[in-house]
Amino acid sequence: MDPNEVPTKGNLIRARNSLALSRQGYELMDKKRNILIRELTQYIEQAKDIQDNIDRTFREAYAALQEANVQMGIETVSNIAESLPVDDGIEVVIRSVMGTEIPVVRHEESLNARPSYAFYRTRDSLDKAQTAFLRVKELTLRLSQVESAAHRLATNIQKTQKRANALRNITIPHYEELVKNISNSLEEKEREEFTR
């Protein structure tokens, strides 16, 4: 027999305290799960909106690029595109939501925001294409941030659900049974001593 299950008043007090702590832990896990689910639904809605916006902006960008290719020639547009500086001003910072690490993507305003090519050989369709593709890049960064956050939240929701279920289905019933058994044994001992 486990020493903690021996029917003594000390073990009864410890079992009651453990039961109260387990119930409190379950309530906290349930609250955490609900908060994480609320956060997850917000991220899912954001991801849908951003994806729709990306699709629309991609169509606009490719239409503008196609127009620039027709007006200026594919080779000229390709040469201008290759002359643009590489944008590597992306930084990922982590924030925490209920113990879940959520990435936050920060993007420095790029040098590409202003055209780095001469205006006398280009058309406004090229400017429109560049602006649209910059917008696509910004939206893609936001979408990657939101989808990563949603994935991490979903993983943490599963872990929290498992822990809450373990408390509710295993730990709490175990301590309830232990308190009941120890209480019954102590009451029986008291009755025996009373009848002597």
Secondary structure, DSSP 8 states (H G I E B T S, - for coil): --GGGS--HHHHHHHHHHHHHHHHHHHHHHHHHHHHHHHHHHHHHHHHHHHHHHHHHHHHHHHHHHHHHHHH-HHHHHHHHHHS-----EEEEEEEETTEEEEEEEE---GGGS--S-STT--HHHHHHHHHHHHHHHHHHHHHHHHHHHHHHHHHHHHHHHHHHHIIIIIHHHHHHHHHHHHHHHHHHHHHHHH-
